[in-house]
């Protein structure tokens, strides 16, 4: 099992899409093991986007991520990191495949609805950044045996 971080960005919150996006993850069979709203600030954004702080678009990205609270989610499943990245789609919504979240809901490179961890290592770092100890709650999914074959879990 893997656990990955998803952020429902202000573009999702403001457009009233929180429920629709959460529904996509639930119906795929990903288990929500952590979820909360939080207001991001510059310190956490500089950490989270440390690979982008020197880019000319960083101030605008940071402003977009502070516009409203975000919803932080910890999603668990077999190969969850790859599965969730696949559901998220290409960064630029205009280039993202239809059927992905960005390809279905975004026309933008920046206002692209969701963040999803891009590797197992980054997922661990990002989950620790957004969730305190005890906020990720592991529990048995009542229908686990109908979500996976017995040799997959
Ligand atoms: P990045 O980590 O490259 O992509 P992803 O979110 O798909 O992992 O970029 C992080 C965020 O930075 C991206 O979701 C939106 C923003 N961004 C811009 O605003 N402009 C850009 O040109 C790029 C590449 C990203």
Backbone and ligand atoms as CSV (ligand in chain L), in Angstrom:
chain,resi,resn,atom,element,x,y,z
A,1,UNK,N,N,0.841,-1.199,0.000
A,1,UNK,CA,C,0.000,0.000,0.000
A,1,UNK,C,C,0.873,1.245,0.000
A,2,UNK,N,N,0.441,2.242,-0.733
A,2,UNK,CA,C,1.107,3.545,-0.704
A,2,UNK,C,C,0.102,4.597,-0.230
A,3,UNK,N,N,0.629,5.669,0.326
A,3,UNK,CA,C,-0.199,6.825,0.671
A,3,UNK,C,C,0.389,8.040,-0.029
A,4,UNK,N,N,-0.461,8.829,-0.630
A,4,UNK,CA,C,-0.005,9.996,-1.383
A,4,UNK,C,C,-0.752,11.249,-0.943
A,5,UNK,N,N,-0.143,12.397,-1.206
A,5,UNK,CA,C,-0.769,13.674,-0.836
A,5,UNK,C,C,-1.474,14.291,-2.031
A,6,UNK,N,N,-2.697,14.733,-1.806
A,6,UNK,CA,C,-3.424,15.544,-2.783
A,6,UNK,C,C,-3.815,16.858,-2.113
A,7,UNK,N,N,-3.660,17.947,-2.828
A,7,UNK,CA,C,-4.206,19.233,-2.384
A,7,UNK,C,C,-5.285,19.638,-3.364
A,8,UNK,N,N,-6.472,19.939,-2.859
A,8,UNK,CA,C,-7.509,20.557,-3.685
A,8,UNK,C,C,-7.266,22.058,-3.590
A,9,UNK,N,N,-6.807,22.634,-4.698
A,9,UNK,CA,C,-6.298,24.003,-4.711
A,9,UNK,C,C,-7.436,25.022,-4.648
A,10,UNK,N,N,-7.104,26.290,-4.406
A,10,UNK,CA,C,-8.150,27.322,-4.405
A,10,UNK,C,C,-8.974,27.349,-5.693
A,11,UNK,N,N,-8.384,26.959,-6.830
A,11,UNK,CA,C,-9.179,26.909,-8.062
A,11,UNK,C,C,-10.298,25.878,-7.943
A,12,UNK,N,N,-10.072,24.824,-7.188
A,12,UNK,CA,C,-11.098,23.799,-6.938
A,12,UNK,C,C,-12.104,24.287,-5.899
A,13,UNK,N,N,-11.577,24.852,-4.796
A,13,UNK,CA,C,-12.445,25.295,-3.696
A,13,UNK,C,C,-13.375,26.408,-4.185
A,14,UNK,N,N,-12.801,27.425,-4.879
A,14,UNK,CA,C,-13.596,28.570,-5.316
A,14,UNK,C,C,-14.648,28.205,-6.346
A,15,UNK,N,N,-14.345,27.214,-7.180
A,15,UNK,CA,C,-15.294,26.845,-8.229
A,15,UNK,C,C,-16.335,25.833,-7.750
A,16,UNK,N,N,-16.296,25.503,-6.468
A,16,UNK,CA,C,-17.310,24.603,-5.921
A,16,UNK,C,C,-17.168,23.181,-6.414
A,17,UNK,N,N,-15.906,22.748,-6.605
A,17,UNK,CA,C,-15.660,21.424,-7.180
A,17,UNK,C,C,-15.139,20.406,-6.161
A,18,UNK,N,N,-15.085,20.806,-4.873
A,18,UNK,CA,C,-14.482,19.905,-3.880
A,18,UNK,C,C,-15.155,18.530,-3.930
A,19,UNK,N,N,-16.469,18.516,-3.871
A,19,UNK,CA,C,-17.201,17.244,-3.823
A,19,UNK,C,C,-16.964,16.393,-5.059
A,20,UNK,N,N,-16.985,17.049,-6.228
A,20,UNK,CA,C,-16.804,16.284,-7.472
A,20,UNK,C,C,-15.430,15.639,-7.543
A,21,UNK,N,N,-14.407,16.355,-7.064
A,21,UNK,CA,C,-13.050,15.805,-7.153
A,21,UNK,C,C,-12.860,14.692,-6.121
A,22,UNK,N,N,-13.366,14.907,-4.897
A,22,UNK,CA,C,-13.266,13.837,-3.892
A,22,UNK,C,C,-13.988,12.591,-4.388
A,23,UNK,N,N,-15.136,12.788,-5.021
A,23,UNK,CA,C,-15.913,11.655,-5.538
A,23,UNK,C,C,-15.112,10.827,-6.539
A,24,UNK,N,N,-14.308,11.497,-7.356
A,24,UNK,CA,C,-13.497,10.752,-8.336
A,24,UNK,C,C,-12.527,9.807,-7.644
A,25,UNK,N,N,-11.887,10.312,-6.573
A,25,UNK,CA,C,-10.929,9.459,-5.868
A,25,UNK,C,C,-11.657,8.308,-5.166
A,26,UNK,N,N,-12.798,8.590,-4.557
A,26,UNK,CA,C,-13.538,7.535,-3.858
A,26,UNK,C,C,-14.023,6.468,-4.826
A,27,UNK,N,N,-14.564,6.894,-5.964
A,27,UNK,CA,C,-15.140,5.888,-6.858
A,27,UNK,C,C,-14.047,5.047,-7.509
A,28,UNK,N,N,-12.810,5.608,-7.614
A,28,UNK,CA,C,-11.700,4.806,-8.129
A,28,UNK,C,C,-11.324,3.704,-7.143
A,29,UNK,N,N,-11.609,3.918,-5.867
A,29,UNK,CA,C,-11.271,2.938,-4.840
A,29,UNK,C,C,-10.136,3.377,-3.940
A,30,UNK,N,N,-9.721,4.636,-4.072
A,30,UNK,CA,C,-8.692,5.144,-3.156
A,30,UNK,C,C,-9.328,5.414,-1.800
A,31,UNK,N,N,-8.605,5.097,-0.753
A,31,UNK,CA,C,-9.136,5.253,0.597
A,31,UNK,C,C,-8.641,6.567,1.182
A,32,UNK,N,N,-9.581,7.372,1.683
A,32,UNK,CA,C,-9.211,8.638,2.323
A,32,UNK,C,C,-8.770,8.324,3.747
A,33,UNK,N,N,-7.482,8.570,4.027
A,33,UNK,CA,C,-6.962,8.283,5.377
A,33,UNK,C,C,-6.581,9.565,6.129
A,34,UNK,N,N,-6.726,10.696,5.468
A,34,UNK,CA,C,-6.505,11.988,6.122
A,34,UNK,C,C,-7.154,13.069,5.288
A,35,UNK,N,N,-7.780,14.064,5.935
A,35,UNK,CA,C,-8.389,15.150,5.160
A,35,UNK,C,C,-8.664,16.340,6.086
A,36,UNK,N,N,-8.259,17.514,5.623
A,36,UNK,CA,C,-8.541,18.734,6.395
A,36,UNK,C,C,-8.412,19.947,5.485
A,37,UNK,N,N,-9.057,21.045,5.906
A,37,UNK,CA,C,-8.840,22.333,5.236
A,37,UNK,C,C,-7.730,23.059,5.949
A,38,UNK,N,N,-6.898,23.751,5.176
A,38,UNK,CA,C,-5.867,24.591,5.789
A,38,UNK,C,C,-5.548,25.786,4.917
A,39,UNK,N,N,-5.209,26.890,5.573
A,39,UNK,CA,C,-4.787,28.104,4.877
A,39,UNK,C,C,-3.269,28.057,4.730
A,40,UNK,N,N,-2.775,28.035,3.503
A,40,UNK,CA,C,-1.330,27.974,3.279
A,40,UNK,C,C,-0.717,29.357,3.432
A,41,UNK,N,N,0.565,29.389,3.825
A,41,UNK,CA,C,1.290,30.659,3.911
A,41,UNK,C,C,2.586,30.551,3.107
A,42,UNK,N,N,3.337,31.654,3.069
A,42,UNK,CA,C,4.545,31.679,2.233
A,42,UNK,C,C,5.557,30.622,2.656
A,43,UNK,N,N,5.684,30.392,3.965
A,43,UNK,CA,C,6.706,29.453,4.436
A,43,UNK,C,C,6.447,28.046,3.894
A,44,UNK,N,N,5.216,27.574,4.006
A,44,UNK,CA,C,4.924,26.209,3.547
A,44,UNK,C,C,4.984,26.131,2.017
A,45,UNK,N,N,4.613,27.234,1.364
A,45,UNK,CA,C,4.647,27.221,-0.111
A,45,UNK,C,C,6.073,27.248,-0.639
A,46,UNK,N,N,6.952,27.947,0.063
A,46,UNK,CA,C,8.362,27.943,-0.376
A,46,UNK,C,C,8.960,26.548,-0.212
A,47,UNK,N,N,8.557,25.821,0.829
A,47,UNK,CA,C,9.016,24.429,1.001
A,47,UNK,C,C,8.412,23.534,-0.076
A,48,UNK,N,N,7.103,23.640,-0.199
A,48,UNK,CA,C,6.370,22.734,-1.084
A,48,UNK,C,C,6.791,22.919,-2.540
A,49,UNK,N,N,7.025,24.165,-2.935
A,49,UNK,CA,C,7.429,24.447,-4.315
A,49,UNK,C,C,8.884,24.895,-4.364
A,50,UNK,N,N,9.739,24.245,-3.562
A,50,UNK,CA,C,11.159,24.655,-3.501
A,50,UNK,C,C,11.830,24.527,-4.863
A,51,UNK,N,N,11.346,23.602,-5.705
A,51,UNK,CA,C,11.930,23.434,-7.051
A,51,UNK,C,C,11.512,24.570,-7.994
A,52,UNK,N,N,10.601,25.441,-7.533
A,52,UNK,CA,C,10.069,26.492,-8.422
A,52,UNK,C,C,10.282,27.910,-7.878
A,53,UNK,N,N,10.902,28.034,-6.692
A,53,UNK,CA,C,10.949,29.370,-6.064
A,53,UNK,C,C,11.679,30.400,-6.919
A,54,UNK,N,N,12.584,29.964,-7.770
A,54,UNK,CA,C,13.331,30.924,-8.603
A,54,UNK,C,C,12.648,31.207,-9.945
A,55,UNK,N,N,11.543,30.557,-10.202
A,55,UNK,CA,C,10.846,30.774,-11.491
A,55,UNK,C,C,10.089,32.106,-11.466
A,56,UNK,N,N,9.992,32.752,-12.611
A,56,UNK,CA,C,9.288,34.048,-12.642
A,56,UNK,C,C,7.816,33.942,-12.243
A,57,UNK,N,N,7.234,32.763,-12.420
A,57,UNK,CA,C,5.814,32.625,-12.090
A,57,UNK,C,C,5.579,32.297,-10.612
A,58,UNK,N,N,6.662,32.151,-9.805
A,58,UNK,CA,C,6.447,31.728,-8.412
A,58,UNK,C,C,5.569,32.697,-7.615
A,59,UNK,N,N,5.773,34.027,-7.684
A,59,UNK,CA,C,4.898,34.921,-6.899
A,59,UNK,C,C,3.425,34.748,-7.251
A,60,UNK,N,N,3.163,34.595,-8.527
A,60,UNK,CA,C,1.770,34.419,-8.938
A,60,UNK,C,C,1.233,33.054,-8.496
A,61,UNK,N,N,2.083,32.026,-8.554
A,61,UNK,CA,C,1.692,30.693,-8.064
A,61,UNK,C,C,1.388,30.750,-6.566
A,62,UNK,N,N,2.270,31.394,-5.801
A,62,UNK,CA,C,2.067,31.475,-4.348
A,62,UNK,C,C,0.767,32.224,-4.036
A,63,UNK,N,N,0.522,33.331,-4.745
A,63,UNK,CA,C,-0.717,34.086,-4.512
A,63,UNK,C,C,-1.939,33.217,-4.821
A,64,UNK,N,N,-1.856,32.442,-5.897
A,64,UNK,CA,C,-3.002,31.597,-6.269
A,64,UNK,C,C,-3.251,30.521,-5.219
A,65,UNK,N,N,-2.194,30.047,-4.578
A,65,UNK,CA,C,-2.338,28.973,-3.584
A,65,UNK,C,C,-2.786,29.494,-2.220
A,66,UNK,N,N,-2.694,30.831,-2.032
A,66,UNK,CA,C,-3.129,31.435,-0.756
A,66,UNK,C,C,-4.508,32.077,-0.865
A,67,UNK,N,N,-5.107,32.019,-2.039
A,67,UNK,CA,C,-6.343,32.782,-2.281
A,67,UNK,C,C,-7.485,32.353,-1.373
A,68,UNK,N,N,-7.566,31.076,-1.069
A,68,UNK,CA,C,-8.553,30.534,-0.120
A,68,UNK,C,C,-7.850,29.372,0.588
A,69,UNK,N,N,-8.466,28.810,1.626
A,69,UNK,CA,C,-7.917,27.554,2.154
A,69,UNK,C,C,-7.902,26.482,1.060
A,70,UNK,N,N,-7.052,25.481,1.258
A,70,UNK,CA,C,-7.037,24.302,0.392
A,70,UNK,C,C,-7.562,23.124,1.204
A,71,UNK,N,N,-7.894,22.038,0.518
A,71,UNK,CA,C,-8.213,20.782,1.189
A,71,UNK,C,C,-7.023,19.855,0.986
A,72,UNK,N,N,-6.416,19.438,2.092
A,72,UNK,CA,C,-5.310,18.476,2.021
A,72,UNK,C,C,-5.872,17.085,2.262
A,73,UNK,N,N,-5.482,16.149,1.394
A,73,UNK,CA,C,-5.976,14.778,1.509
A,73,UNK,C,C,-4.819,13.789,1.478
A,74,UNK,N,N,-4.901,12.767,2.310
A,74,UNK,CA,C,-3.989,11.629,2.239
A,74,UNK,C,C,-4.795,10.462,1.671
A,75,UNK,N,N,-4.355,9.949,0.525
A,75,UNK,CA,C,-5.091,8.887,-0.169
A,75,UNK,C,C,-4.248,7.626,-0.207
A,76,UNK,N,N,-4.874,6.511,0.125
A,76,UNK,CA,C,-4.148,5.256,0.233
A,76,UNK,C,C,-4.678,4.220,-0.752
A,77,UNK,N,N,-3.756,3.448,-1.298
A,77,UNK,CA,C,-4.134,2.362,-2.198
A,77,UNK,C,C,-2.882,1.698,-2.752
A,78,UNK,N,N,-3.053,0.586,-3.421
A,78,UNK,CA,C,-1.929,-0.065,-4.088
A,78,UNK,C,C,-1.470,0.849,-5.228
A,79,UNK,N,N,-0.173,1.176,-5.246
A,79,UNK,CA,C,0.407,2.081,-6.254
A,79,UNK,C,C,-0.336,3.423,-6.307
A,80,UNK,N,N,-0.748,3.910,-5.157
A,80,UNK,CA,C,-1.568,5.138,-5.097
A,80,UNK,C,C,-0.865,6.344,-5.729
A,81,UNK,N,N,0.459,6.434,-5.590
A,81,UNK,CA,C,1.156,7.618,-6.129
A,81,UNK,C,C,0.968,7.683,-7.647
A,82,UNK,N,N,1.238,6.574,-8.317
A,82,UNK,CA,C,1.111,6.547,-9.782
A,82,UNK,C,C,-0.343,6.675,-10.225
A,83,UNK,N,N,-1.232,6.001,-9.518
A,83,UNK,CA,C,-2.652,6.045,-9.895
A,83,UNK,C,C,-3.185,7.477,-9.788
A,84,UNK,N,N,-2.861,8.155,-8.693
A,84,UNK,CA,C,-3.391,9.513,-8.487
A,84,UNK,C,C,-2.762,10.497,-9.470
A,85,UNK,N,N,-1.459,10.352,-9.751
A,85,UNK,CA,C,-0.842,11.225,-10.759
A,85,UNK,C,C,-1.514,11.012,-12.123
A,86,UNK,N,N,-1.823,9.775,-12.430
A,86,UNK,CA,C,-2.505,9.484,-13.699
A,86,UNK,C,C,-3.871,10.144,-13.752
A,87,UNK,N,N,-4.590,10.119,-12.633
A,87,UNK,CA,C,-5.914,10.760,-12.583
A,87,UNK,C,C,-5.798,12.279,-12.677
A,88,UNK,N,N,-4.679,12.825,-12.201
A,88,UNK,CA,C,-4.485,14.282,-12.181
A,88,UNK,C,C,-4.241,14.844,-13.574
A,89,UNK,N,N,-3.390,14.180,-14.338
A,89,UNK,CA,C,-3.116,14.626,-15.703
A,89,UNK,C,C,-1.987,15.636,-15.793
A,90,UNK,N,N,-1.658,15.977,-17.024
A,90,UNK,CA,C,-0.553,16.888,-17.321
A,90,UNK,C,C,-0.763,18.227,-16.609
A,91,UNK,N,N,0.342,18.878,-16.218
A,91,UNK,CA,C,0.267,20.120,-15.431
A,91,UNK,C,C,-0.660,21.161,-16.060
A,92,UNK,N,N,-0.460,21.420,-17.338
A,92,UNK,CA,C,-1.260,22.437,-18.036
A,92,UNK,C,C,-2.610,21.825,-18.437
A,93,UNK,N,N,-3.675,22.363,-17.840
A,93,UNK,CA,C,-5.006,21.830,-18.121
A,93,UNK,C,C,-5.365,21.827,-19.601
A,94,UNK,N,N,-4.791,22.774,-20.355
A,94,UNK,CA,C,-5.107,22.830,-21.790
A,94,UNK,C,C,-4.501,21.649,-22.544
A,95,UNK,N,N,-3.451,21.061,-21.955
A,95,UNK,CA,C,-2.782,19.935,-22.619
A,95,UNK,C,C,-3.144,18.593,-21.980
A,96,UNK,N,N,-3.819,18.655,-20.838
A,96,UNK,CA,C,-4.139,17.418,-20.122
A,96,UNK,C,C,-5.207,16.620,-20.881
A,97,UNK,N,N,-5.074,15.306,-20.829
A,97,UNK,CA,C,-6.026,14.439,-21.541
A,97,UNK,C,C,-7.421,14.547,-20.937
A,98,UNK,N,N,-8.460,14.603,-21.794
A,98,UNK,CA,C,-9.825,14.482,-21.279
A,98,UNK,C,C,-9.938,13.185,-20.468
A,99,UNK,N,N,-10.697,13.238,-19.392
A,99,UNK,CA,C,-10.802,12.071,-18.509
A,99,UNK,C,C,-9.940,12.235,-17.266
A,100,UNK,N,N,-8.874,13.041,-17.392
A,100,UNK,CA,C,-8.111,13.387,-16.179
A,100,UNK,C,C,-8.791,14.573,-15.497
A,101,UNK,N,N,-8.439,14.792,-14.227
A,101,UNK,CA,C,-9.071,15.902,-13.498
A,101,UNK,C,C,-8.744,17.225,-14.183
A,102,UNK,N,N,-7.465,17.448,-14.481
A,102,UNK,CA,C,-7.107,18.716,-15.124
A,102,UNK,C,C,-7.675,18.796,-16.537
A,103,UNK,N,N,-7.714,17.689,-17.221
A,103,UNK,CA,C,-8.256,17.672,-18.583
A,103,UNK,C,C,-9.761,17.860,-18.633
A,104,UNK,N,N,-10.426,17.599,-17.520
A,104,UNK,CA,C,-11.889,17.777,-17.480
A,104,UNK,C,C,-12.314,19.110,-16.863
A,105,UNK,N,N,-11.425,19.708,-16.022
A,105,UNK,CA,C,-11.879,20.877,-15.255
A,105,UNK,C,C,-11.029,22.125,-15.425
A,106,UNK,N,N,-9.905,22.048,-16.159
A,106,UNK,CA,C,-8.995,23.203,-16.160
A,106,UNK,C,C,-8.590,23.622,-17.562
A,107,UNK,N,N,-8.486,24.937,-17.731
A,107,UNK,CA,C,-7.968,25.544,-18.969
A,107,UNK,C,C,-6.643,26.237,-18.699
A,108,UNK,N,N,-5.985,25.894,-17.587
A,108,UNK,CA,C,-4.864,26.714,-17.102
A,108,UNK,C,C,-3.664,25.875,-16.706
A,109,UNK,N,N,-2.486,26.499,-16.826
A,109,UNK,CA,C,-1.232,25.915,-16.355
A,109,UNK,C,C,-1.096,26.072,-14.847
A,110,UNK,N,N,-1.764,27.061,-14.283
A,110,UNK,CA,C,-1.604,27.384,-12.861
A,110,UNK,C,C,-2.863,27.071,-12.056
A,111,UNK,N,N,-4.008,27.451,-12.573
A,111,UNK,CA,C,-5.283,27.198,-11.872
A,111,UNK,C,C,-5.741,25.801,-12.290
A,112,UNK,N,N,-4.975,24.806,-11.807
A,112,UNK,CA,C,-5.165,23.448,-12.343
A,112,UNK,C,C,-5.731,22.469,-11.314
A,113,UNK,N,N,-6.486,23.002,-10.355
A,113,UNK,CA,C,-7.433,22.247,-9.523
A,113,UNK,C,C,-6.788,21.398,-8.424
A,114,UNK,N,N,-5.776,20.614,-8.777
A,114,UNK,CA,C,-5.207,19.689,-7.782
A,114,UNK,C,C,-3.686,19.677,-7.824
A,115,UNK,N,N,-3.102,19.350,-6.683
A,115,UNK,CA,C,-1.706,18.929,-6.604
A,115,UNK,C,C,-1.697,17.460,-6.224
A,116,UNK,N,N,-0.764,16.693,-6.776
A,116,UNK,CA,C,-0.588,15.296,-6.361
A,116,UNK,C,C,0.904,14.986,-6.322
A,117,UNK,N,N,1.334,14.283,-5.294
A,117,UNK,CA,C,2.756,13.913,-5.164
A,117,UNK,C,C,3.211,13.139,-6.392
A,118,UNK,N,N,4.475,13.392,-6.806
A,118,UNK,CA,C,4.942,12.780,-8.058
A,118,UNK,C,C,5.864,11.579,-7.864
A,119,UNK,N,N,6.180,11.206,-6.622
A,119,UNK,CA,C,6.993,10.010,-6.384
A,119,UNK,C,C,6.718,9.518,-4.964
A,120,UNK,N,N,7.093,8.281,-4.698
A,120,UNK,CA,C,6.879,7.728,-3.346
A,120,UNK,C,C,7.671,8.541,-2.327
A,121,UNK,N,N,8.922,8.885,-2.686
A,121,UNK,CA,C,9.750,9.663,-1.745
A,121,UNK,C,C,9.127,11.028,-1.475
A,122,UNK,N,N,8.694,11.718,-2.521
A,122,UNK,CA,C,8.082,13.038,-2.325
A,122,UNK,C,C,6.761,12.935,-1.568
A,123,UNK,N,N,6.025,11.851,-1.783
A,123,UNK,CA,C,4.758,11.672,-1.050
A,123,UNK,C,C,5.032,11.640,0.452
A,124,UNK,N,N,6.065,10.919,0.861
A,124,UNK,CA,C,6.379,10.826,2.298
A,124,UNK,C,C,6.741,12.209,2.857
A,125,UNK,N,N,7.561,12.948,2.110
A,125,UNK,CA,C,7.965,14.289,2.557
A,125,UNK,C,C,6.749,15.214,2.614
A,126,UNK,N,N,5.909,15.155,1.585
A,126,UNK,CA,C,4.767,16.077,1.503
A,126,UNK,C,C,3.689,15.739,2.538
A,127,UNK,N,N,3.468,14.452,2.790
A,127,UNK,CA,C,2.485,14.085,3.822
A,127,UNK,C,C,2.935,14.612,5.179
A,128,UNK,N,N,4.242,14.523,5.458
A,128,UNK,CA,C,4.762,15.019,6.736
A,128,UNK,C,C,4.681,16.546,6.806
A,129,UNK,N,N,4.719,17.189,5.638
A,129,UNK,CA,C,4.630,18.661,5.598
A,129,UNK,C,C,3.210,19.141,5.918
A,130,UNK,N,N,2.218,18.411,5.433
A,130,UNK,CA,C,0.838,18.898,5.544
A,130,UNK,C,C,0.034,18.251,6.667
A,131,UNK,N,N,0.494,17.114,7.171
A,131,UNK,CA,C,-0.251,16.431,8.240
A,131,UNK,C,C,0.645,16.244,9.459
A,132,UNK,N,N,0.084,16.545,10.634
A,132,UNK,CA,C,0.798,16.306,11.888
A,132,UNK,C,C,0.682,14.824,12.258
A,133,UNK,N,N,1.584,14.330,13.119
A,133,UNK,CA,C,1.448,12.946,13.584
A,133,UNK,C,C,0.048,12.742,14.174
A,134,UNK,N,N,-0.575,11.642,13.824
A,134,UNK,CA,C,-1.911,11.339,14.338
A,134,UNK,C,C,-3.040,11.809,13.451
A,135,UNK,N,N,-2.739,12.622,12.438
A,135,UNK,CA,C,-3.811,13.104,11.546
A,135,UNK,C,C,-4.052,12.180,10.355
A,136,UNK,N,N,-3.157,11.232,10.138
A,136,UNK,CA,C,-3.397,10.215,9.106
A,136,UNK,C,C,-3.820,8.952,9.846
A,137,UNK,N,N,-4.998,8.466,9.477
A,137,UNK,CA,C,-5.681,7.436,10.254
A,137,UNK,C,C,-5.816,6.160,9.421
A,138,UNK,N,N,-5.034,5.177,9.744
A,138,UNK,CA,C,-5.129,3.921,8.992
A,138,UNK,C,C,-6.263,3.081,9.551
A,139,UNK,N,N,-7.124,2.615,8.680
A,139,UNK,CA,C,-8.228,1.754,9.098
A,139,UNK,C,C,-8.545,0.808,7.955
A,140,UNK,N,N,-9.141,-0.315,8.299
A,140,UNK,CA,C,-9.422,-1.327,7.281
A,140,UNK,C,C,-10.633,-0.902,6.459
A,141,UNK,N,N,-10.478,-0.931,5.147
A,141,UNK,CA,C,-11.602,-0.625,4.273
A,141,UNK,C,C,-12.557,-1.815,4.282
A,142,UNK,N,N,-13.827,-1.550,4.588
A,142,UNK,CA,C,-14.787,-2.643,4.764
A,142,UNK,C,C,-14.909,-3.493,3.502
A,143,UNK,N,N,-14.681,-2.883,2.328
A,143,UNK,CA,C,-14.865,-3.615,1.066
A,143,UNK,C,C,-13.528,-3.936,0.398
A,144,UNK,N,N,-12.455,-3.947,1.178
A,144,UNK,CA,C,-11.112,-4.127,0.599
A,144,UNK,C,C,-11.050,-5.363,-0.299
A,145,UNK,N,N,-11.718,-6.447,0.094
A,145,UNK,CA,C,-11.609,-7.679,-0.690
A,145,UNK,C,C,-12.323,-7.570,-2.042
A,146,UNK,N,N,-13.157,-6.523,-2.203
A,146,UNK,CA,C,-13.804,-6.309,-3.504
A,146,UNK,C,C,-13.094,-5.241,-4.331
A,147,UNK,N,N,-12.101,-4.596,-3.718
A,147,UNK,CA,C,-11.319,-3.569,-4.429
A,147,UNK,C,C,-10.105,-4.169,-5.110
A,148,UNK,N,N,-9.556,-5.240,-4.519
A,148,UNK,CA,C,-8.318,-5.834,-5.013
A,148,UNK,C,C,-8.445,-7.351,-5.004
A,149,UNK,N,N,-7.677,-7.976,-5.903
A,149,UNK,CA,C,-7.542,-9.429,-5.821
A,149,UNK,C,C,-6.752,-9.800,-4.581
A,150,UNK,N,N,-6.966,-11.051,-4.116
A,150,UNK,CA,C,-6.333,-11.443,-2.850
A,150,UNK,C,C,-4.806,-11.472,-2.959
A,151,UNK,N,N,-4.268,-11.558,-4.190
A,151,UNK,CA,C,-2.801,-11.568,-4.337
A,151,UNK,C,C,-2.241,-10.158,-4.511
A,152,UNK,N,N,-3.083,-9.133,-4.480
A,152,UNK,CA,C,-2.609,-7.759,-4.716
A,152,UNK,C,C,-2.391,-6.979,-3.419
A,153,UNK,N,N,-2.990,-7.435,-2.339
A,153,UNK,CA,C,-2.855,-6.680,-1.060
A,153,UNK,C,C,-2.255,-7.555,0.020
L,1,LIG,P1,P,5.039,21.291,-11.294
L,1,LIG,O1,O,5.605,20.696,-10.040
L,1,LIG,O2,O,5.968,21.465,-12.469
L,1,LIG,O3,O,3.783,20.464,-11.859
L,1,LIG,P2,P,2.695,19.485,-11.179
L,1,LIG,O4,O,1.757,20.320,-10.345
L,1,LIG,O5,O,1.979,18.882,-12.372
L,1,LIG,O6,O,3.447,18.463,-10.376
L,1,LIG,O7,O,4.434,22.741,-10.984
L,1,LIG,C1,C,3.789,22.972,-9.767
L,1,LIG,C2,C,2.707,23.995,-9.994
L,1,LIG,O8,O,3.291,25.221,-10.420
L,1,LIG,C3,C,1.706,23.632,-11.083
L,1,LIG,O9,O,0.715,22.737,-10.652
L,1,LIG,C4,C,1.170,24.988,-11.435
L,1,LIG,C5,C,2.362,25.915,-11.243
L,1,LIG,N1,N,3.006,26.267,-12.532
L,1,LIG,C6,C,2.756,27.525,-13.079
L,1,LIG,O10,O,2.006,28.321,-12.485
L,1,LIG,N2,N,3.340,27.851,-14.260
L,1,LIG,C7,C,4.164,26.995,-14.933
L,1,LIG,O11,O,4.697,27.337,-16.021
L,1,LIG,C8,C,4.409,25.698,-14.358
L,1,LIG,C9,C,5.301,24.712,-15.070
L,1,LIG,C10,C,3.815,25.382,-13.156
